[in-house]
Amino acid sequence: MSPRVRKWLFLSAGVLAVGLGVVGVFVPLLPTTPFLLLAAACFARSSDRHYEWLLNHRWMGAYVRNYREHRATTRRVKVVTMALLWGSIGYATIVVADGWVVRALLLVVAVGVTIHVLSLRVVTGDMSPDGATKRHAVRDALGR
């Protein structure tokens, strides 16, 4: 694959991931942070300008920076992630999945994701450059 095509594919994937991340802010079952991390990885391989834009974005940059710099996320993100993860895996395991192999696989995935999410630190005020968490940044942006 030529470098130009590869760059274009990474850039396209990054734009798509940002779009899904933005939708994830408003749709409870769609995660925001993983899509923004994917976008950052794609932009890092395709466009310095887009990568810097994402890292310095007023609202989305905090998700990526907190994870990359501190391996941290907000307490709210952790709680919502756990509730949605176990709610959806529980539903799929009990109602949708046929057979013990699929149910066991779903539970293994859920345990793995749980271990990862719980291993992340919780964002504190001193972790961001200006001492503000994402909630404060959004509140300030809305003029409240």
N, CA and C atoms as an extended XYZ file, in Angstrom:
432
Properties=species:S:1:pos:R:3:atomname:S:1:resname:S:1:resid:I:1 pbc="F F F"
N         0.856       -1.165        0.000 N   MET     1
C         0.000        0.000        0.000 CA  MET     1
C         0.909        1.237        0.000 C   MET     1
N         0.586        2.204       -0.805 N   SER     2
C         1.427        3.395       -0.899 CA  SER     2
C         1.271        4.259        0.358 C   SER     2
N         2.296        5.002        0.724 N   PRO     3
C         2.213        5.868        1.906 CA  PRO     3
C         1.076        6.887        1.822 C   PRO     3
N         0.802        7.356        0.618 N   ARG     4
C        -0.264        8.344        0.445 CA  ARG     4
C        -1.635        7.731        0.743 C   ARG     4
N        -1.875        6.530        0.262 N   VAL     5
C        -3.145        5.842        0.522 CA  VAL     5
C        -3.263        5.513        2.006 C   VAL     5
N        -2.172        5.053        2.578 N   ARG     6
C        -2.164        4.711        4.008 CA  ARG     6
C        -2.495        5.943        4.856 C   ARG     6
N        -1.887        7.071        4.512 N   LYS     7
C        -2.146        8.317        5.239 CA  LYS     7
C        -3.616        8.703        5.126 C   LYS     7
N        -4.173        8.591        3.911 N   TRP     8
C        -5.567        8.928        3.688 CA  TRP     8
C        -6.497        8.006        4.486 C   TRP     8
N        -6.189        6.726        4.531 N   LEU     9
C        -7.016        5.777        5.295 CA  LEU     9
C        -6.982        6.080        6.790 C   LEU     9
N        -5.788        6.366        7.320 N   PHE    10
C        -5.693        6.714        8.741 CA  PHE    10
C        -6.444        8.010        9.042 C   PHE    10
N        -6.319        8.988        8.167 N   LEU    11
C        -7.018       10.253        8.366 CA  LEU    11
C        -8.529       10.038        8.327 C   LEU    11
N        -9.012        9.268        7.389 N   SER    12
C       -10.448        8.969        7.288 CA  SER    12
C       -10.945        8.226        8.522 C   SER    12
N       -10.176        7.239        8.964 N   ALA    13
C       -10.558        6.494       10.171 CA  ALA    13
C       -10.582        7.416       11.386 C   ALA    13
N        -9.637        8.334       11.466 N   GLY    14
C        -9.593        9.283       12.573 CA  GLY    14
C       -10.805       10.200       12.588 C   GLY    14
N       -11.184       10.702       11.424 N   VAL    15
C       -12.366       11.570       11.336 CA  VAL    15
C       -13.618       10.794       11.728 C   VAL    15
N       -13.742        9.561       11.250 N   LEU    16
C       -14.885        8.719       11.617 CA  LEU    16
C       -14.906        8.471       13.130 C   LEU    16
N       -13.750        8.178       13.707 N   ALA    17
C       -13.670        7.918       15.151 CA  ALA    17
C       -14.040        9.163       15.957 C   ALA    17
N       -13.629       10.344       15.509 N   VAL    18
C       -14.027       11.578       16.204 CA  VAL    18
C       -15.538       11.730       16.142 C   VAL    18
N       -16.107       11.475       14.976 N   GLY    19
C       -17.556       11.568       14.840 CA  GLY    19
C       -18.284       10.629       15.786 C   GLY    19
N       -17.817        9.403       15.856 N   LEU    20
C       -18.435        8.436       16.781 CA  LEU    20
C       -18.220        8.845       18.235 C   LEU    20
N       -17.053        9.395       18.540 N   GLY    21
C       -16.788        9.877       19.894 CA  GLY    21
C       -17.720       11.009       20.288 C   GLY    21
N       -17.973       11.913       19.368 N   VAL    22
C       -18.892       13.024       19.642 CA  VAL    22
C       -20.305       12.498       19.847 C   VAL    22
N       -20.728       11.574       19.020 N   VAL    23
C       -22.055       10.976       19.188 CA  VAL    23
C       -22.116       10.266       20.545 C   VAL    23
N       -20.999        9.646       20.960 N   GLY    24
C       -20.949        8.940       22.236 CA  GLY    24
C       -21.149        9.833       23.444 C   GLY    24
N       -20.907       11.128       23.297 N   VAL    25
C       -21.166       12.055       24.398 CA  VAL    25
C       -22.655       12.093       24.698 C   VAL    25
N       -23.473       11.950       23.661 N   PHE    26
C       -24.922       12.091       23.812 CA  PHE    26
C       -25.674       10.770       23.862 C   PHE    26
N       -25.070        9.688       23.356 N   VAL    27
C       -25.717        8.378       23.329 CA  VAL    27
C       -25.064        7.499       24.398 C   VAL    27
N       -25.818        7.126       25.411 N   PRO    28
C       -25.231        6.425       26.554 CA  PRO    28
C       -24.501        5.115       26.224 C   PRO    28
N       -24.950        4.353       25.253 N   LEU    29
C       -24.329        3.063       24.982 CA  LEU    29
C       -23.087        3.156       24.103 C   LEU    29
N       -22.793        4.329       23.580 N   LEU    30
C       -21.656        4.504       22.689 CA  LEU    30
C       -20.521        5.171       23.476 C   LEU    30
N       -19.394        4.509       23.612 N   PRO    31
C       -18.315        5.077       24.424 CA  PRO    31
C       -17.619        6.233       23.711 C   PRO    31
N       -17.200        7.222       24.460 N   THR    32
C       -16.524        8.389       23.895 CA  THR    32
C       -15.019        8.210       23.875 C   THR    32
N       -14.449        7.916       25.028 N   THR    33
C       -12.989        7.892       25.164 CA  THR    33
C       -12.313        6.907       24.214 C   THR    33
N       -12.773        5.657       24.083 N   PRO    34
C       -12.080        4.752       23.154 CA  PRO    34
C       -12.052        5.267       21.718 C   PRO    34
N       -13.140        5.890       21.275 N   PHE    35
C       -13.152        6.425       19.917 CA  PHE    35
C       -12.191        7.599       19.771 C   PHE    35
N       -12.109        8.436       20.791 N   LEU    36
C       -11.186        9.569       20.719 CA  LEU    36
C        -9.739        9.098       20.786 C   LEU    36
N        -9.474        8.051       21.551 N   LEU    37
C        -8.120        7.482       21.584 CA  LEU    37
C        -7.768        6.877       20.229 C   LEU    37
N        -8.731        6.212       19.607 N   LEU    38
C        -8.512        5.668       18.266 CA  LEU    38
C        -8.235        6.797       17.277 C   LEU    38
N        -9.012        7.865       17.383 N   ALA    39
C        -8.798        9.013       16.492 CA  ALA    39
C        -7.402        9.593       16.692 C   ALA    39
N        -6.968        9.719       17.943 N   ALA    40
C        -5.631       10.253       18.211 CA  ALA    40
C        -4.560        9.365       17.591 C   ALA    40
N        -4.723        8.062       17.716 N   ALA    41
C        -3.744        7.141       17.128 CA  ALA    41
C        -3.736        7.258       15.605 C   ALA    41
N        -4.904        7.382       15.003 N   CYS    42
C        -4.976        7.520       13.542 CA  CYS    42
C        -4.377        8.845       13.086 C   CYS    42
N        -4.699        9.917       13.791 N   PHE    43
C        -4.160       11.222       13.421 CA  PHE    43
C        -2.649       11.285       13.624 C   PHE    43
N        -2.149       10.614       14.648 N   ALA    44
C        -0.702       10.609       14.884 CA  ALA    44
C         0.036        9.969       13.718 C   ALA    44
N        -0.625        9.067       13.002 N   ARG    45
C        -0.014        8.386       11.864 CA  ARG    45
C        -0.318        9.048       10.525 C   ARG    45
N        -1.176       10.096       10.563 N   SER    46
C        -1.568       10.676        9.278 CA  SER    46
C        -1.444       12.188        9.199 C   SER    46
N        -1.702       12.896       10.291 N   SER    47
C        -1.768       14.350       10.201 CA  SER    47
C        -1.404       15.002       11.536 C   SER    47
N        -0.260       15.668       11.571 N   ASP    48
C         0.133       16.384       12.791 CA  ASP    48
C        -0.888       17.472       13.135 C   ASP    48
N        -1.424       18.118       12.114 N   ARG    49
C        -2.386       19.197       12.341 CA  ARG    49
C        -3.648       18.671       13.018 C   ARG    49
N        -4.191       17.561       12.534 N   HIS    50
C        -5.390       16.981       13.137 CA  HIS    50
C        -5.101       16.431       14.536 C   HIS    50
N        -3.937       15.841       14.712 N   TYR    51
C        -3.555       15.307       16.025 CA  TYR    51
C        -3.491       16.430       17.060 C   TYR    51
N        -2.830       17.521       16.716 N   GLU    52
C        -2.738       18.664       17.631 CA  GLU    52
C        -4.108       19.272       17.887 C   GLU    52
N        -4.936       19.331       16.843 N   TRP    53
C        -6.286       19.849       17.017 CA  TRP    53
C        -7.051       19.025       18.053 C   TRP    53
N        -6.965       17.699       17.940 N   LEU    54
C        -7.693       16.835       18.870 CA  LEU    54
C        -7.161       16.982       20.287 C   LEU    54
N        -5.858       16.964       20.449 N   LEU    55
C        -5.282       17.075       21.792 CA  LEU    55
C        -5.598       18.406       22.452 C   LEU    55
N        -5.730       19.450       21.661 N   ASN    56
C        -5.967       20.781       22.213 CA  ASN    56
C        -7.416       21.224       22.115 C   ASN    56
N        -8.290       20.314       21.687 N   HIS    57
C        -9.707       20.653       21.567 CA  HIS    57
C       -10.265       20.965       22.952 C   HIS    57
N       -11.109       21.964       23.002 N   ARG    58
C       -11.649       22.452       24.271 CA  ARG    58
C       -12.362       21.375       25.093 C   ARG    58
N       -13.127       20.506       24.425 N   TRP    59
C       -13.884       19.484       25.151 CA  TRP    59
C       -13.308       18.086       24.971 C   TRP    59
N       -12.959       17.727       23.769 N   MET    60
C       -12.508       16.357       23.517 CA  MET    60
C       -11.069       16.116       23.943 C   MET    60
N       -10.248       17.137       23.959 N   GLY    61
C        -8.841       16.975       24.285 CA  GLY    61
C        -8.610       16.399       25.668 C   GLY    61
N        -9.478       16.733       26.616 N   ALA    62
C        -9.307       16.262       27.988 CA  ALA    62
C        -9.385       14.740       28.075 C   ALA    62
N       -10.304       14.127       27.316 N   TYR    63
C       -10.418       12.666       27.320 CA  TYR    63
C        -9.095       12.022       26.923 C   TYR    63
N        -8.547       12.500       25.822 N   VAL    64
C        -7.322       11.904       25.281 CA  VAL    64
C        -6.126       12.213       26.178 C   VAL    64
N        -5.984       13.471       26.576 N   ARG    65
C        -4.839       13.855       27.413 CA  ARG    65
C        -4.839       13.129       28.751 C   ARG    65
N        -5.990       13.048       29.398 N   ASN    66
C        -6.054       12.367       30.700 CA  ASN    66
C        -5.622       10.916       30.582 C   ASN    66
N        -6.074       10.251       29.536 N   TYR    67
C        -5.712        8.848       29.360 CA  TYR    67
C        -4.241        8.705       29.002 C   TYR    67
N        -3.779        9.471       28.037 N   ARG    68
C        -2.405        9.331       27.550 CA  ARG    68
C        -1.378        9.782       28.576 C   ARG    68
N        -1.640       10.881       29.267 N   GLU    69
C        -0.653       11.438       30.185 CA  GLU    69
C        -0.707       10.818       31.572 C   GLU    69
N        -1.897       10.443       32.013 N   HIS    70
C        -2.042        9.992       33.401 CA  HIS    70
C        -2.669        8.605       33.549 C   HIS    70
N        -3.046        7.978       32.420 N   ARG    71
C        -3.794        6.713       32.483 CA  ARG    71
C        -4.963        6.886       33.451 C   ARG    71
N        -5.721        7.959       33.224 N   ALA    72
C        -6.801        8.316       34.137 CA  ALA    72
C        -8.050        8.703       33.355 C   ALA    72
N        -9.180        8.614       34.035 N   THR    73
C       -10.456        9.070       33.501 CA  THR    73
C       -11.280        9.584       34.672 C   THR    73
N       -12.375       10.223       34.397 N   THR    74
C       -13.182       10.756       35.487 CA  THR    74
C       -13.943        9.631       36.192 C   THR    74
N       -14.318        9.892       37.413 N   ARG    75
C       -15.088        8.914       38.183 CA  ARG    75
C       -16.423        8.630       37.484 C   ARG    75
N       -17.044        9.672       36.932 N   ARG    76
C       -18.315        9.506       36.234 CA  ARG    76
C       -18.163        8.558       35.046 C   ARG    76
N       -17.101        8.715       34.282 N   VAL    77
C       -16.865        7.835       33.133 CA  VAL    77
C       -16.707        6.394       33.598 C   VAL    77
N       -15.986        6.196       34.699 N   LYS    78
C       -15.815        4.833       35.216 CA  LYS    78
C       -17.161        4.214       35.608 C   LYS    78
N       -17.959        4.972       36.334 N   VAL    79
C       -19.248        4.454       36.807 CA  VAL    79
C       -20.169        4.147       35.633 C   VAL    79
N       -20.272        5.078       34.693 N   VAL    80
C       -21.139        4.865       33.532 CA  VAL    80
C       -20.640        3.678       32.708 C   VAL    80
N       -19.333        3.582       32.533 N   THR    81
C       -18.760        2.464       31.774 CA  THR    81
C       -19.108        1.130       32.417 C   THR    81
N       -18.931        1.030       33.719 N   MET    82
C       -19.233       -0.228       34.412 CA  MET    82
C       -20.720       -0.566       34.328 C   MET    82
N       -21.568        0.428       34.517 N   ALA    83
C       -23.013        0.173       34.465 CA  ALA    83
C       -23.437       -0.294       33.074 C   ALA    83
N       -22.960        0.397       32.045 N   LEU    84
C       -23.333        0.014       30.685 CA  LEU    84
C       -22.712       -1.321       30.279 C   LEU    84
N       -21.463       -1.529       30.671 N   LEU    85
C       -20.786       -2.785       30.336 CA  LEU    85
C       -21.534       -3.969       30.926 C   LEU    85
N       -21.744       -3.945       32.224 N   TRP    86
C       -22.360       -5.099       32.866 CA  TRP    86
C       -23.845       -5.214       32.549 C   TRP    86
N       -24.510       -4.071       32.323 N   GLY    87
C       -25.915       -4.123       31.907 CA  GLY    87
C       -26.069       -4.783       30.544 C   GLY    87
N       -25.243       -4.353       29.592 N   SER    88
C       -25.356       -4.917       28.245 CA  SER    88
C       -24.824       -6.344       28.174 C   SER    88
N       -23.715       -6.637       28.840 N   ILE    89
C       -23.190       -8.012       28.846 CA  ILE    89
C       -24.151       -8.940       29.592 C   ILE    89
N       -24.699       -8.449       30.698 N   GLY    90
C       -25.667       -9.261       31.448 CA  GLY    90
C       -26.890       -9.593       30.615 C   GLY    90
N       -27.408       -8.582       29.925 N   TYR    91
C       -28.562       -8.798       29.052 CA  TYR    91
C       -28.214       -9.781       27.939 C   TYR    91
N       -27.084       -9.567       27.303 N   ALA    92
C       -26.691      -10.452       26.196 CA  ALA    92
C       -26.472      -11.876       26.684 C   ALA    92
N       -25.881      -12.020       27.847 N   THR    93
C       -25.596      -13.347       28.388 CA  THR    93
C       -26.883      -14.087       28.751 C   THR    93
N       -27.816      -13.381       29.345 N   ILE    94
C       -29.040      -14.026       29.824 CA  ILE    94
C       -30.080      -14.187       28.717 C   ILE    94
N       -30.265      -13.153       27.904 N   VAL    95
C       -31.376      -13.142       26.952 CA  VAL    95
C       -30.962      -13.542       25.539 C   VAL    95
N       -29.824      -13.061       25.074 N   VAL    96
C       -29.478      -13.200       23.661 CA  VAL    96
C       -28.629      -14.433       23.368 C   VAL    96
N       -27.597      -14.657       24.148 N   ALA    97
C       -26.611      -15.697       23.844 CA  ALA    97
C       -27.196      -17.094       23.992 C   ALA    97
N       -26.878      -17.915       22.987 N   ASP    98
C       -27.250      -19.327       23.043 CA  ASP    98
C       -25.979      -20.140       23.223 C   ASP    98
N       -25.925      -20.898       24.246 N   GLY    99
C       -24.768      -21.765       24.464 CA  GLY    99
C       -23.797      -21.194       25.495 C   GLY    99
N       -23.189      -22.102       26.188 N   TRP   100
C       -22.309      -21.701       27.282 CA  TRP   100
C       -20.995      -21.112       26.788 C   TRP   100
N       -20.528      -21.476       25.596 N   VAL   101
C       -19.260      -20.951       25.078 CA  VAL   101
C       -19.380      -19.446       24.827 C   VAL   101
N       -20.461      -19.029       24.189 N   VAL   102
C       -20.672      -17.605       23.912 CA  VAL   102
C       -20.844      -16.841       25.215 C   VAL   102
N       -21.595      -17.396       26.140 N   ARG   103
C       -21.784      -16.736       27.442 CA  ARG   103
C       -20.469      -16.609       28.196 C   ARG   103
N       -19.675      -17.646       28.174 N   ALA   104
C       -18.368      -17.594       28.852 CA  ALA   104
C       -17.461      -16.554       28.196 C   ALA   104
N       -17.468      -16.501       26.884 N   LEU   105
C       -16.652      -15.517       26.169 CA  LEU   105
C       -17.086      -14.100       26.513 C   LEU   105
N       -18.376      -13.850       26.550 N   LEU   106
C       -18.880      -12.531       26.926 CA  LEU   106
C       -18.435      -12.154       28.333 C   LEU   106
N       -18.515      -13.098       29.249 N   LEU   107
C       -18.098      -12.818       30.623 CA  LEU   107
C       -16.594      -12.581       30.735 C   LEU   107
N       -15.808      -13.311       29.971 N   VAL   108
C       -14.350      -13.098       29.972 CA  VAL   108
C       -14.025      -11.702       29.457 C   VAL   108
N       -14.688      -11.282       28.389 N   VAL   109
C       -14.475       -9.937       27.849 CA  VAL   109
C       -14.872       -8.889       28.885 C   VAL   109
N       -16.019       -9.080       29.522 N   ALA   110
C       -16.487       -8.126       30.526 CA  ALA   110
C       -15.521       -8.027       31.708 C   ALA   110
N       -15.001       -9.148       32.144 N   VAL   111
C       -14.032       -9.128       33.254 CA  VAL   111
C       -12.753       -8.417       32.825 C   VAL   111
N       -12.288       -8.679       31.620 N   GLY   112
C       -11.087       -8.015       31.119 CA  GLY   112
C       -11.252       -6.508       31.031 C   GLY   112
N       -12.378       -6.067       30.483 N   VAL   113
C       -12.635       -4.630       30.382 CA  VAL   113
C       -12.785       -4.025       31.771 C   VAL   113
N       -13.433       -4.726       32.679 N   THR   114
C       -13.591       -4.240       34.043 CA  THR   114
C       -12.238       -4.052       34.711 C   THR   114
N       -11.361       -5.021       34.570 N   ILE   115
C       -10.025       -4.913       35.162 CA  ILE   115
C        -9.295       -3.700       34.599 C   ILE   115
N        -9.386       -3.510       33.291 N   HIS   116
C        -8.719       -2.356       32.677 CA  HIS   116
C        -9.295       -1.036       33.189 C   HIS   116
N       -10.610       -0.910       33.183 N   VAL   117
C       -11.238        0.349       33.598 CA  VAL   117
C       -10.949        0.640       35.064 C   VAL   117
N       -11.034       -0.374       35.905 N   LEU   118
C       -10.777       -0.154       37.330 CA  LEU   118
C        -9.304        0.129       37.617 C   LEU   118
N        -8.422       -0.273       36.708 N   SER   119
C        -6.998        0.010       36.911 CA  SER   119
C        -6.641        1.454       36.564 C   SER   119
N        -7.539        2.146       35.872 N   LEU   120
C        -7.283        3.547       35.532 CA  LEU   120
C        -7.426        4.420       36.770 C   LEU   120
N        -6.568        5.417       36.862 N   ARG   121
C        -6.662        6.366       37.969 CA  ARG   121
C        -7.843        7.303       37.727 C   ARG   121
N        -8.286        7.942       38.784 N   VAL   122
C        -9.360        8.923       38.683 CA  VAL   122
C        -8.728       10.295       38.512 C   VAL   122
N        -9.256       11.061       37.573 N   VAL   123
C        -8.727       12.393       37.297 CA  VAL   123
C        -8.899       13.277       38.522 C   VAL   123
N        -7.828       13.950       38.868 N   THR   124
C        -7.877       14.944       39.942 CA  THR   124
C        -7.570       16.304       39.336 C   THR   124
N        -7.899       17.357       40.052 N   GLY   125
C        -7.706       18.704       39.546 CA  GLY   125
C        -6.281       19.024       39.162 C   GLY   125
N        -5.311       18.433       39.862 N   ASP   126
C        -3.914       18.751       39.565 CA  ASP   126
C        -3.383       18.027       38.333 C   ASP   126
N        -4.188       17.157       37.714 N   MET   127
C        -3.736       16.423       36.530 CA  MET   127
C        -3.850       17.240       35.264 C   MET   127
N        -4.746       18.225       35.225 N   SER   128
C        -4.887       19.034       34.016 CA  SER   128
C        -4.038       20.290       34.152 C   SER   128
N        -3.560       20.814       33.055 N   PRO   129
C        -2.640       21.946       33.100 CA  PRO   129
C        -3.175       23.154       33.855 C   PRO   129
N        -4.469       23.444       33.736 N   ASP   130
C        -5.019       24.611       34.414 CA  ASP   130
C        -5.774       24.241       35.684 C   ASP   130
N        -5.717       22.973       36.094 N   GLY   131
C        -6.369       22.532       37.317 CA  GLY   131
C        -7.853       22.295       37.174 C   GLY   131
N        -8.390       22.373       35.977 N   ALA   132
C        -9.822       22.189       35.761 CA  ALA   132
C       -10.085       20.805       35.188 C   ALA   132
N       -11.133       20.182       35.644 N   THR   133
C       -11.534       18.904       35.071 CA  THR   133
C       -12.427       19.162       33.868 C   THR   133
N       -12.775       18.124       33.129 N   LYS   134
C       -13.603       18.259       31.940 CA  LYS   134
C       -14.938       18.916       32.290 C   LYS   134
N       -15.516       18.564       33.412 N   ARG   135
C       -16.809       19.120       33.787 CA  ARG   135
C       -16.715       20.633       33.935 C   ARG   135
N       -15.636       21.093       34.554 N   HIS   136
C       -15.460       22.532       34.708 CA  HIS   136
C       -15.254       23.208       33.360 C   HIS   136
N       -14.541       22.553       32.466 N   ALA   137
C       -14.293       23.121       31.142 CA  ALA   137
C       -15.612       23.264       30.379 C   ALA   137
N       -16.468       22.251       30.458 N   VAL   138
C       -17.755       22.316       29.776 CA  VAL   138
C       -18.622       23.386       30.418 C   VAL   138
N       -18.653       23.428       31.740 N   ARG   139
C       -19.451       24.429       32.451 CA  ARG   139
C       -18.998       25.828       32.066 C   ARG   139
N       -17.694       26.055       32.018 N   ASP   140
C       -17.163       27.359       31.646 CA  ASP   140
C       -17.505       27.700       30.205 C   ASP   140
N       -17.458       26.699       29.334 N   ALA   141
C       -17.757       26.933       27.923 CA  ALA   141
C       -19.226       27.324       27.732 C   ALA   141
N       -20.079       26.791       28.583 N   LEU   142
C       -21.494       27.108       28.478 CA  LEU   142
C       -21.856       28.399       29.212 C   LEU   142
N       -20.871       28.992       29.891 N   GLY   143
C       -21.094       30.261       30.570 CA  GLY   143
C       -21.834       30.132       31.881 C   GLY   143
N       -21.652       28.998       32.545 N   ARG   144
C       -22.358       28.801       33.829 CA  ARG   144
C       -21.397       28.863       34.979 C   ARG   144
